[in-house]
Amino acid sequence: MKYFIYSIVTVVSLLLTSCNHDAWLERESQENITDEQLWNDPDLILANLANYYDRIPYLHGVFNTGGMTELDDAMWSGHFDQNSKNNFQFGDDYGRYWDYDFIRHLNLSLEKLDELGTKLSAEQKALFKGEIRFIRAYVYFELVKRMGGVPLVTETMEYNFNGDPTPLQLPRAKEYEVYDFIYEELEAIKEDLGGNVDSRTRANAMTATALQSRAMLYAASIAKYNNLLGSPIQTTGGEVGIPGTMANDYYTKSLNASKALISNGAYGLYNGNTDKGANFYDMLNKKNSDEVIFAKDFQTGVKVHRFAYDNIVKSLTEDNESSSSISPSLSLVESFDYLDGSKGTLRYQDEAGNYIPYENISDIFANKDGRLYGTVVYPGTTFKGQSVSIQAGVALWTSGAYQFSTAGELGKNYSGDILWTGFDGPRDNAQDVSNTGFYIRKFVSDASAASTRGTSAENWWPYFRMGEIYLNAAEAAFELGQADAVSYVNKVRERAGFPANSITNLTNDIIRNERRVELAFEDHRYFDLKRWRIAHTVWNGSESDQNAVVYGLYPYQIVRPGHEDNGKFIFRKIRPTRFYQARYFRMANYYSSINQTVLNNNPKLVKNPYQ
C-alpha cells in the first residue's frame, strides 16, 4: 500500500512540475470539504448537528411500534413473523446500549470547533458547542439508566500503535458520578443555548432543564429504592448502586428543574379543546407546541415515519393491508380511572359473575379519564371523523347461558342488519387486526394520506413535554415530604377532565398510575418500573397476573328476541391466543449486561450484577 501511494504521488508531482498555471494549482476542490471549511460554515455545522440529533438513542420511543408491544401496555397483532414479541423473556442484554463511537464523534466535534472554528462568532461557537454537549449528556443518560456507571470519556482517545492499549482502557465511573456529570454539564451550557430559545427541535436552556428534571429523578429513585431491596443491586466499586444518603439532594435538583419549567411562560399544559379526550390527542399536534419542550421532527418529502401506516384502525387503512400492529391491553385501559374518582376497572360482570348488559357499546367506558380516549381507540368511538366497527361477535342465549359466535370474515352481518363481527374485529389469533378489542390512537396521525406508503406521517415525537414535568415535580415533592406535591398531580388530572383538587391524599401508587396513563407509549414505563425497583414484581412471569399477561375485552351484541336485553352489549375478558408467555423481568434485568467483546477488550470493566 505504501508503494502504491508513493507511486501516485510521484506521478502527480511530475505532472505538476510541467504545469505553469499557478492559479489552476491554487483552486479549491469542488468535491471535497476540508475540516477548515466544515467547522467555519454554520450551515455545514448544522447539517452535522442534524445527524447527531437524529442519533439520540431511545428504547421504546420515536414511533418504535415493535418496542411498544413488549411490555404490559400492549401486545403485537401485526404479521405473524414477528409474534416473538408475544413470546419472549427479557434477556440479560435487553436494553443494552454502549455507543462509544457516538461519544467519540461528539468529542471530536467539540475539539474541532475549538481548534478550527476561527471564523465563527463567539456566540455561534458557544451555541454549537452547547448543543453538542447537550446531546452528549443525553447519550450518557441513556447509558447510565441502562448500564449503570460507564467510562466517562470527554475527549478523543487515539491509539499510538506502540502495542500497549492500556491508556485507552478506562474503568467504569461510579453510577452517581455519571449522573453528577450529566447535571453539571447541563448546568454549564444553559447560557450558551440562548440562541435556540424559541426552538422545540434544537436544545435550549429549558431543554437542558427538562433533562435535569428527568435524570435527577432517576438518580434519586435508584438511591432510595435500590437500598430498600432486601439485597440491594450493587458492585463493591459503586459502578452499580447509589448511596441512599444522596436521594434527597437528587430529588431537590429534579424538583427545582421542574419548577423552573413550570414557571416559564413559554411552556404549559395544552388545554385548547373543551373535549378532554380530543384535547389529549390534539396535545401532540405541532400547532399546539406549548406542551412540547423538545421533539424529533418529521416533514413530508424530507423525513417521514410509518407509525400510522403500521397502526391505523383496520377499516381505515388507505393503501396497506399491513396495519393495526399495536393492540393496547385491558390492563392499560383499566388504569384510566373514572371521573368520579373510582378505580378504572371496567364493569363487565357483577359480583356473581353475570355479564352486565349495556345499551350502547361505548357505555362501559362512559365518564372515564379523558386521556383514555386520547390514547386508545375503543368500541363506539371514532377516528378521523369515522366510526370504528369494533365488535367481536354476537351472544346467543342458549340453554340458560350465552354462547358466543363470531363471523368467518370481518364486517359480516349475522342476520338482517345485525352486525356479526366488525370490520375492525377484534379477532383472536389473527394478524393486522386488534387481538384485544382496542387500537392505539396516541401518535397515530389523522392527517390525510398519513397511513399510505407514498406519503406517510410527519407528526413529531416528543422527547420532553409538560405533562411529564408536572409529574416529575409531583414525585420529587412527594418524596421530599412537601405538601404541594398533590397540586402538580391535580393540575394534570384536571386537564384530563377530573374536577379540581380531585386527589386529596396523594400516594406513591397514585403518582405511579398517573405516569402510566399520562405517559403511555412515550418510552417511560420500562425505565420507571426499573428505577422504582418494582419491575420484577409487576412483570413476575405469572400466567394469571394481568400485568404480566396481556388480556383483551371483546364486545358482543346480544341476540335474544323478546328479552329486554336483546340488542344490548356484553363484554368478555379474554387472553389472546397469540400472547404465548407472561412477561418475566428478573433481577438481572435491572442493569443490561455488557457485551463480552467489550469486556474482553477492556479488562478494567467490572461486570454488572448477575452477569
For each residue, the residues with C-beta under 8 A, 3 or more apart:
1: 4 5
2: 5 6
3: 6 7
4: 1 7 8
5: 1 2 8 9
6: 2 3 9 10
7: 3 4 10 11
8: 4 5 11 12
9: 5 6 12 13
10: 6 7 13 14
11: 7 8 14 15
12: 8 9 15 16
13: 9 10 16 17
14: 10 11 17 18
15: 11 12 18 19
16: 12 13 19 25
17: 13 14
18: 14 15
19: 15 16 24 25
20:
21: 24 25
22: 25 26
23: 26 27
24: 19 21 27
25: 16 19 21 22
26: 22 23
27: 23 24
28:
29: 32 34
30:
31:
32: 29
33: 37 38 44
34: 29 37 38
35: 38 39 112 116
36: 39 40 116
37: 33 34 40 41 44
38: 33 34 35 41 44 45 48 112 116
39: 35 36 45 112 113 115 116 117 120
40: 36 37 116 117 118 119 120
41: 37 38 44 45
42: 45 46 120 124 128
43: 46 47
44: 33 37 38 41 47 48
45: 38 39 41 42 48 49 113 128
46: 42 43 49 50
47: 43 44 50 51
48: 38 44 45 51 52 109
49: 45 46 52 53 128 131 132 202
50: 46 47 53 54
51: 47 48 54 55
52: 48 49 55 56 102 105 106 109 131 132 135
53: 49 50 56 135 201 202 296
54: 50 51 296
55: 51 52 102
56: 52 53 135 138 139 296 463
57: 97 99 139 142
58: 61 62 64 142 523
59: 64 67 95 146 523 526 527
60: 64 67 68 70 71 521 523 525 526
61: 58 64 67 461 463 522 523
62: 58 296 305 461 523
63: 305 306 307 443 461
64: 58 59 60 61 67 68 523
65: 68 69 78 307 310 311 325 326
66: 69 70 76 82 85 325
67: 59 60 61 64 70 523
68: 60 64 65 71 73 74 326 440 521
69: 65 66 74 75 76 85 86 325 326 327
70: 60 66 67 85 88
71: 60 68 74 525 526 539 583
72: 329 331 332 525 538 539 547 548 550 583
73: 68 328 329 331 332 516 520 521 525
74: 68 69 71 326 327 328 329 332 436 440 521 550
75: 69 85 86 327 329 435 436 550 576 578 579
76: 66 69 82 83 85 86 325 326 327 578
77: 324 325 326 327 430 431 432 433 434 435 436 578
78: 65 82 310 322 324 325 431 432
79: 82 322 325 431 432
80: 83 431
81:
82: 66 76 78 79 85
83: 76 80 86 87 578 580
84: 87 88
85: 66 69 70 75 76 82 88
86: 69 75 76 83 550 576 578 579 580 581
87: 83 84 580 581
88: 70 84 85 91 581
89: 581 584
90: 94 539 583 584 585 586 589
91: 88 94
92: 588 589 592 593 610 611
93: 96 592 593 595
94: 90 91 589 592
95: 59 146 526 589 592
96: 93 146 147 592 593 594 595
97: 57 142 143 146 147 592
98: 143 147 150 594 595 598
99: 57 102 103 139 143
100: 103 104 151 153
101: 104 105
102: 52 55 99 105 106 139
103: 99 100 106 107 136 139 140 153
104: 100 101 107 108 153 156 157
105: 52 101 102 108 109
106: 52 102 103 109 110 132 135 136 139
107: 103 104 110 111 136 153 154 155 156
108: 104 105 111 112 156
109: 48 52 105 106 112 113 132
110: 106 107 113 114 129 132 133
111: 107 108 114 115 155 156
112: 35 38 39 108 109 115 116 117
113: 39 45 109 110 116 117 120 125 128 129 132
114: 110 111 117 129
115: 39 111 112
116: 35 36 38 39 40 112 113
117: 39 40 112 113 114 120 125 128
118: 40
119: 40
120: 39 40 42 113 117 124 125 128
121: 124 125
122: 125 126
123: 126 127 195
124: 42 120 121 127 128 195
125: 113 117 120 121 122 128 129
126: 122 123 129 130 192
127: 123 124 130 131 192 193 194 195 196
128: 42 45 49 113 117 120 124 125 131 132
129: 110 113 114 125 126 132 133 189 192
130: 126 127 133 134 189 192 193 203
131: 49 52 127 128 134 135 193 196 202 203
132: 49 52 106 109 110 113 128 129 135 136
133: 110 129 130 136 137 185 188 189
134: 130 131 137 138 185 186 189 193 203 207 208 211
135: 52 53 56 106 131 132 138 139 203
136: 103 106 107 132 133 139 140 154 185
137: 133 134 140 141 181 182 185 186 208 211
138: 56 134 135 141 142 211
139: 56 57 99 102 103 106 135 136 142 143
140: 103 136 137 143 144 150 152 178 181 182
141: 137 138 144 145 182 211 214 215 218
142: 57 58 97 138 139 145 146
143: 97 98 99 139 140 146 147 150 178
144: 140 141 147 148 149 150 175 178 179 182
145: 141 142 218 527 530 531
146: 59 95 96 97 142 143 591 592
147: 96 97 98 143 144 150 591 592 594 608
148: 144 172 175 235 239 240 241 591 608
149: 144 172 173 174 175 176 177 178 238 239 240
150: 98 140 143 144 147 172 173 178
151: 100 170 171 172 173 605
152: 140 170 173 177 178 181
153: 100 103 104 107 157 170
154: 107 136
155: 107 111
156: 104 107 108 111
157: 104 153 167 168
158:
159: 165 168
160:
161:
162:
163:
164: 167
165: 159 168 169 601
166: 169
167: 157 164
168: 157 159 165
169: 165 166 601 602 603 604
170: 151 152 153 602 604
171: 151 604 605 606
172: 148 149 150 151 237 239 604 605 606
173: 149 150 151 152 177 178 181 239
174: 149 177 178 237 238 239
175: 144 148 149 178 179 222 238 239 240 241 242
176: 149 179 180 219 223 238 242 243 246
177: 149 152 173 174 180 181 238
178: 140 143 144 149 150 152 173 174 175 181 182
179: 144 175 176 182 183 215 216 218 219 242 250
180: 176 177 183 184
181: 137 140 152 173 177 178 184 185
182: 137 140 141 144 178 179 185 186 211 212 215
183: 179 180 186 187 212 215 216 253
184: 180 181 187 188
185: 133 134 136 137 181 182 188 189
186: 134 137 182 183 189 190 208 209 211 212
187: 183 184 190 208 212
188: 133 184 185
189: 129 130 133 134 185 186 192 193 208
190: 186 187 193 205 208 209
191: 194 205
192: 126 127 129 130 189
193: 127 130 131 134 189 190 196 197 203 204 205 207 208
194: 127 191 197 204 205
195: 123 124 127
196: 127 131 193 199 202 203 204 207
197: 193 194 204 205 266
198: 204 266
199: 196 202 203 204
200: 289 292 293 294 295 297
201: 53 294 295 296 297 460
202: 49 53 131 196 199 207
203: 130 131 134 135 193 196 199 207 208 294
204: 193 194 196 197 198 199 207 208
205: 190 191 193 194 197 208 209
206: 209 210 260 261 264 266 267 293
207: 134 193 196 202 203 204 210 211 293 294 464
208: 134 137 186 187 189 190 193 203 204 205 211 212
209: 186 190 205 206 212 213 257 260 261
210: 206 207 213 214 257 261 293 294 464 469
211: 134 137 138 141 182 186 207 208 214 215 464
212: 182 183 186 187 208 209 215 216 253 254 257
213: 209 210 216 217 254 257 258 261 468 469 472 473
214: 141 210 211 217 218 254 464 468 472
215: 141 179 182 183 211 212 218 219 254
216: 179 183 212 213 219 220 250 251 253 254 257 476
217: 213 214 220 221 250 251 254 472 475 476 531
218: 141 145 179 214 215 221 222 527 531
219: 176 179 215 216 222 223 242 246 250
220: 216 217 223 224 246 247 248 249 250 251 254 476 479
221: 217 218 224 225 247 531 532
222: 175 218 219 225 226 241 242 531 533
223: 176 219 220 226 227 242 243 244 245 246 247 250
224: 220 221 227 228 244 247 479
225: 221 222 228 229 531 532 533 534
226: 222 223 229 232 233 234 241 242 533
227: 223 224 232 241 243 244
228: 224 225 533
229: 225 226 232 233 533
230:
231:
232: 226 227 229 241
233: 226 229 240 241 587 590 591 609
234: 226 238 240 241 609
235: 148 238 239 240 241 606 608 609
236:
237: 172 174 606
238: 149 174 175 176 177 234 235 241
239: 148 149 172 173 174 175 235 606 608
240: 148 149 175 233 234 235 591 608 609
241: 148 175 222 226 227 232 233 234 235 238
242: 175 176 179 219 222 223 226 246 247
243: 176 223 227 246
244: 223 224 227 247
245: 223
246: 176 219 220 223 242 243 249 250
247: 220 221 223 224 242 244 250 251 479
248: 220 251 252 479 480
249: 220 246 252 253
250: 179 216 217 219 220 223 246 247 253 254
251: 216 217 220 247 248 254 255 476 479 480
252: 248 249 255 256 476 480
253: 183 212 216 249 250 256 257
254: 212 213 214 215 216 217 220 250 251 257 258 472 473 476
255: 251 252 258 259 472 473 476 477 480 482
256: 252 253 259 260
257: 209 210 212 213 216 253 254 260 261 472
258: 213 254 255 261 262 469 470 472 473 476
259: 255 256 262 263 473
260: 206 209 256 257 263 264
261: 206 209 210 213 257 258 264 267 293 466 469
262: 258 259 267 466 469 470 473 488
263: 259 260
264: 206 260 261 267
265: 268
266: 197 198 206 290
267: 206 261 262 264 290 291 293 466 469
268: 265 290 291 466
269: 291 466 467 470 491 492 495
270: 279 282 283 288 290 291 466 495
271: 279 495
272: 279 282 288
273: 276 278 279 282
274: 279
275: 278 279 370
276: 273 279 280 370 371 373 495 496 497
277: 280 281 370 371 372 373 374 497
278: 273 275 281 282 373 374
279: 270 271 272 273 274 275 276 282 283 370 374 495
280: 276 277 283 370 371 373 374 375 495 496
281: 277 278 284 373 374 441 442
282: 270 272 273 278 279 285 288
283: 270 279 280 288 291 374 465 467
284: 281 288 291 292 442 443 459 460 462 465
285: 282 288 459
286: 289 297 459 460
287:
288: 270 272 282 283 284 285 291 292
289: 200 286 292
290: 266 267 268 270 466
291: 267 268 269 270 283 284 288 462 465 466 467
292: 200 284 288 289 295 460 462 464 465 466
293: 200 206 207 210 261 267 462 463 464 465 466 469
294: 200 201 203 207 210 462 463 464
295: 200 201 292 460 461 462 463
296: 53 54 56 62 201 460 461 463
297: 200 201 286 303 460
298: 302 303 304 305 457 458 459 460 461
299: 302 303 304 458
300: 304 455 456 458
301: 304
302: 298 299
303: 297 298 299
304: 298 299 300 301 455 456 457 458
305: 62 63 298 456 457 458
306: 63 309 310 453 456 457
307: 63 65 310 311 443 444 445 457 459
308: 311 312 444 445 447 450 451 456 457
309: 306 312 320 322 323 450 451 452 453 456 457
310: 65 78 306 307 322 323 325 326
311: 65 307 308 323 324 325 326 439 440 443 444
312: 308 309 316 317 318 323 324 383 444 450 451
313: 316 317 323 324 377 383 388 424 439
314: 317 323 324 410 423 424 425 432 433 434 439
315: 386 388 389 411 422 423 424
316: 312 313 383 384 386 388 451
317: 312 313 314 320 321 323 451
318: 312 449 451 452
319: 451 452 453 454
320: 309 317 323 451 452 453
321: 317 432
322: 78 79 309 310 325 432
323: 309 310 311 312 313 314 317 320 432 451
324: 77 78 311 312 313 314 327 424 432 433 434 439
325: 65 66 69 76 77 78 79 310 311 322 432
326: 65 68 69 74 76 77 310 311 439 440 521
327: 69 74 75 76 77 324 426 434 435 436 437 438 439 550 552 576
328: 73 74 332 333 375 376 436 438 439 440
329: 72 73 74 75 332 333 436 438 550 551 552
330: 333 334 346 436 437 438 546 550 551 552 553 573
331: 72 73 334 335 546 547 550 551
332: 72 73 74 328 329 335 336 375 376 516 517 520
333: 328 329 330 336 344 346 372 376 378 438 553
334: 330 331 343 344 345 346
335: 331 332 344 513 516 517
336: 332 333 344 368 369 371 372 375 517
337: 341 342 343 344 368 369 513
338: 341 342 343 344 367 368 369
339: 367 368 369 497 498 499
340: 367
341: 337 338 498 502
342: 337 338
343: 334 337 338
344: 333 334 335 336 337 338 368 369
345: 334
346: 330 333 334 364 365 553 571
347: 356 364
348: 355 356 364 553 570 571 572 573
349: 353 354 355 356
350: 353 354 356
351:
352:
353: 349 350
354: 349 350
355: 348 349 395 402 570 571 572
356: 347 348 349 350 364 570 571
357: 558 565 568 569 570
358: 361 363 364 568 569 570 571
359: 363 568 569
360: 363 380 569
361: 358 364 379 380 390 391 555 557 569
362: 365 366 378 379 380 381
363: 358 359 360 366 380 569
364: 346 347 348 356 358 361 569 571
365: 346 362 368 372 378 379 380
366: 362 363
367: 338 339 340
368: 336 337 338 339 344 365 372 373
369: 336 337 338 339 344 372 493 496 497 498 517
370: 275 276 277 279 280 373 374 496 497
371: 276 277 280 336 374 375 496 517 518
372: 277 333 336 365 368 369 375 376 378 517
373: 276 277 278 280 281 368 370 376 378 381 441
374: 277 278 279 280 281 283 370 371 441 442
375: 280 328 332 336 371 372 440 441 442 517 520 521
376: 328 332 333 372 373 438 439 440 441 442
377: 313 381 383 388 390 438 439 440 441
378: 333 362 365 372 373 381 390 437 438
379: 361 362 365 388 390 391 437 555 569
380: 360 361 362 363 365 388 390
381: 362 373 377 378 387 388
382: 385 386 387 388
383: 312 313 316 377 386 388 439 441 444 446
384: 316 446
385: 382
386: 315 316 382 383
387: 381 382
388: 313 315 316 377 379 380 381 382 383 422 424 439
389: 315 411 419 422 423 424
390: 361 377 378 379 380 422 424 425 426 434 437 439 555
391: 361 379 419 420 421 422 555 556 557 569
392: 404 406 421 422 425 426 427 437 554 555 556 572
393: 404 405 406 407 420 421 554 556 557
394: 404 405 414 418 420 556 557 558 559
395: 355 402 403 404 405 556 557 558 559 560 570
396: 402 403 404 405 559 560
397: 400 401 402 403 558 559 560 563
398: 401 402 403
399:
400: 397
401: 397 398
402: 355 395 396 397 398 556 558 570
403: 395 396 397 398
404: 392 393 394 395 396 554 556 572
405: 393 394 395 396 414 420
406: 392 393 420 421 427
407: 393 410 412 414 420 421
408: 412
409: 412 421
410: 314 407 421 422 423 424 425 427 433
411: 315 389 421 422 423
412: 407 408 409 420 421
413: 416 417 418 419 420
414: 394 405 407 418 419 420 559
415: 418 559
416: 413
417: 413
418: 394 413 414 415 557 559
419: 389 391 413 414 422 557
420: 391 393 394 405 406 407 412 413 414
421: 391 392 393 406 407 409 410 411 412 425 427
422: 315 388 389 390 391 392 410 411 419 425
423: 314 315 389 410 411
424: 313 314 315 324 388 389 390 410 433 434 439
425: 314 390 392 410 421 422 430 433 434 435 437
426: 327 390 392 433 434 435 436 437 438 552 554
427: 392 406 410 421 430 433 434 435
428: 435 574 576 577 578
429: 435 576 577 578
430: 77 425 427 433 435
431: 77 78 79 80
432: 77 78 79 314 321 322 323 324 325
433: 77 314 324 410 424 425 426 427 430
434: 77 314 324 327 390 424 425 426 427 437 438 439 552
435: 75 77 327 425 426 427 428 429 430 552 576 577 578 579
436: 74 75 77 327 328 329 330 426 550 551 552 553 576
437: 327 330 378 379 390 392 425 426 434 552 553 554 555
438: 327 328 329 330 333 376 377 378 426 434 552 553
439: 311 313 314 324 326 327 328 376 377 383 388 390 424 434 444
440: 68 74 311 326 328 375 376 377 443 444 521
441: 281 373 374 375 376 377 383 444
442: 281 284 374 375 376 520 521
443: 63 284 307 311 440 459 461 521
444: 307 308 311 312 383 439 440 441
445: 307 308 450 451 457 458 459
446: 383 384 450
447: 308 450 457 458 459
448:
449: 318 452 454 455
450: 308 309 312 445 446 447 455 456 457 458 459
451: 308 309 312 316 317 318 319 320 323 445 457
452: 309 318 319 320 449 455 456
453: 306 309 319 320 456
454: 319 449
455: 300 304 449 450 452
456: 300 304 305 306 308 309 450 452 453
457: 298 304 305 306 307 308 309 445 447 450 451
458: 298 299 300 304 305 445 447 450
459: 284 285 286 298 307 443 445 447 450
460: 201 284 286 292 295 296 297 298
461: 61 62 63 295 296 298 443
462: 284 291 292 293 294 295 465 522
463: 56 61 293 294 295 296
464: 207 210 211 214 292 293 294 468 469
465: 283 284 291 292 293 462 468 469
466: 261 262 267 268 269 270 290 291 292 293 469 470
467: 269 283 291 470 471 492 495 518 519
468: 213 214 464 465 471 472 518 519 522 524
469: 210 213 258 261 262 267 293 464 465 466 472 473
470: 258 262 269 466 467 473 474 488 489 491 492
471: 467 468 474 475 488 489 492 511 514 515 518 519
472: 213 214 217 254 255 257 258 468 469 475 476
473: 213 254 255 258 259 262 469 470 476 477 485 488
474: 470 471 477 478 485 486 488 489 492 506 511 514
475: 217 471 472 478 479 485 511 515
476: 216 217 220 251 252 254 255 258 472 473 479 480
477: 255 473 474 480 482 484 485 488
478: 474 475 481 482 485 486 506 508 511
479: 220 224 247 248 251 475 476
480: 248 251 252 255 476 477 485
481: 478
482: 255 477 478 485
483: 486
484: 477 487 488
485: 473 474 475 477 478 480 482 488 489 506
486: 474 478 483 489 490 503 504 506
487: 484 490 491
488: 262 470 471 473 474 477 484 485 491 492
489: 470 471 474 485 486 492 493 503 506 510 511 514
490: 486 487 493 494 498 500 501 502 503
491: 269 470 487 488 494 495
492: 269 467 470 471 474 488 489 495 496 514 518
493: 369 489 490 496 498 502 503 514
494: 490 491 497 498 499 500 502
495: 269 270 271 276 279 280 467 491 492
496: 276 280 369 370 371 492 493 518
497: 276 277 339 369 370 494
498: 339 341 369 490 493 494 502
499: 339 494 502
500: 490 494
501: 490 504
502: 341 490 493 494 498 499
503: 486 489 490 493 506 510
504: 486 501
505:
506: 474 478 485 486 489 503 510 511
507: 510 511
508: 478 511 512
509: 512 513
510: 489 503 506 507 513 514
511: 471 474 475 478 489 506 507 508 514 515
512: 508 509 515 516 528 532
513: 335 337 509 510 516 517
514: 471 474 489 492 493 510 511 517 518
515: 471 475 511 512 518 519 524 525 528
516: 73 332 335 512 513 519 520 525 528
517: 332 335 336 369 371 372 375 513 514 520
518: 371 467 468 471 492 496 514 515
519: 467 468 471 515 516 522 524 525
520: 73 332 375 442 516 517 525
521: 60 68 73 74 326 375 440 442 443
522: 61 462 468 519
523: 58 59 60 61 62 64 67 526 527
524: 468 515 519 527 528
525: 60 71 72 73 515 516 519 520 528 529
526: 59 60 71 95 523 529 530 535
527: 59 145 218 523 524 530 531
528: 512 515 516 524 525 531 532
529: 525 526 532 534 535 538 539 585
530: 145 526 527 533 535 589 590
531: 145 217 218 221 222 225 527 528
532: 221 225 512 528 529 535
533: 222 225 226 228 229 530 536 590
534: 225 529 537 538
535: 526 529 530 532 538 539 585 589 590
536: 533 539 540 585 586 587 589 590
537: 534 540
538: 72 529 534 535 547 548 585
539: 71 72 90 529 535 536 547 548 582 583 584 585
540: 536 537 545 548 582 584 585
541: 548 582 583 584 585
542: 545 548 549 582
543: 548 549 582
544: 549
545: 540 542 548 549 582
546: 330 331 549 551
547: 72 331 538 539 583
548: 72 538 539 540 541 542 543 545 582 583 584
549: 542 543 544 545 546 575 579 582 583
550: 72 74 75 86 327 329 330 331 436 575 576 579
551: 329 330 331 436 546 573 574 575 576
552: 327 329 330 426 434 435 436 437 438 573 574 575 576
553: 330 333 346 348 436 437 438 571 572 573 574
554: 392 393 404 426 437 571 572 573 574
555: 361 379 390 391 392 437 569 570 571
556: 391 392 393 394 395 402 404 569 570 571 572
557: 361 391 393 394 395 418 419 567 568 569
558: 357 394 395 397 402 563 565 566 567 568 569 570
559: 394 395 396 397 414 415 418 566
560: 395 396 397 563 565 566
561: 566
562: 566
563: 397 558 560 566
564:
565: 357 558 560 568
566: 558 559 560 561 562 563
567: 557 558
568: 357 358 359 557 558 565
569: 357 358 359 360 361 363 364 379 391 555 556 557 558
570: 348 355 356 357 358 395 402 555 556 558
571: 346 348 355 356 358 364 553 554 555 556
572: 348 355 392 404 553 554 556
573: 330 348 551 552 553 554
574: 428 551 552 553 554
575: 549 550 551 552 579
576: 75 86 327 428 429 435 436 550 551 552 579
577: 428 429 435
578: 75 76 77 83 86 428 429 435
579: 75 86 435 549 550 575 576
580: 83 86 87
581: 86 87 88 89 584
582: 539 540 541 542 543 545 548 549
583: 71 72 90 539 541 547 548 549
584: 89 90 539 540 541 548 581
585: 90 529 535 536 538 539 540 541 589
586: 90 536 589 610
587: 233 536 590 609 610
588: 92 591 593 608 609 610 611
589: 90 92 94 95 530 535 536 585 586 592
590: 233 530 533 535 536 587 609
591: 146 147 148 233 240 588 608 609
592: 92 93 94 95 96 97 146 147 589 608
593: 92 93 96 588 607 608 611
594: 96 98 147 598 599 605 607 608 611
595: 93 96 98 598 599
596: 599 600
597: 600 601
598: 98 594 595 601 602 605
599: 594 595 596 602 603 605 607
600: 596 597 603
601: 165 169 597 598
602: 169 170 598 599 605
603: 169 599 600
604: 169 170 171 172
605: 151 171 172 594 598 599 602
606: 171 172 235 237 239
607: 593 594 599 611
608: 147 148 235 239 240 588 591 592 593 594 611
609: 233 234 235 240 587 588 590 591
610: 92 586 587 588
611: 92 588 593 594 607 608
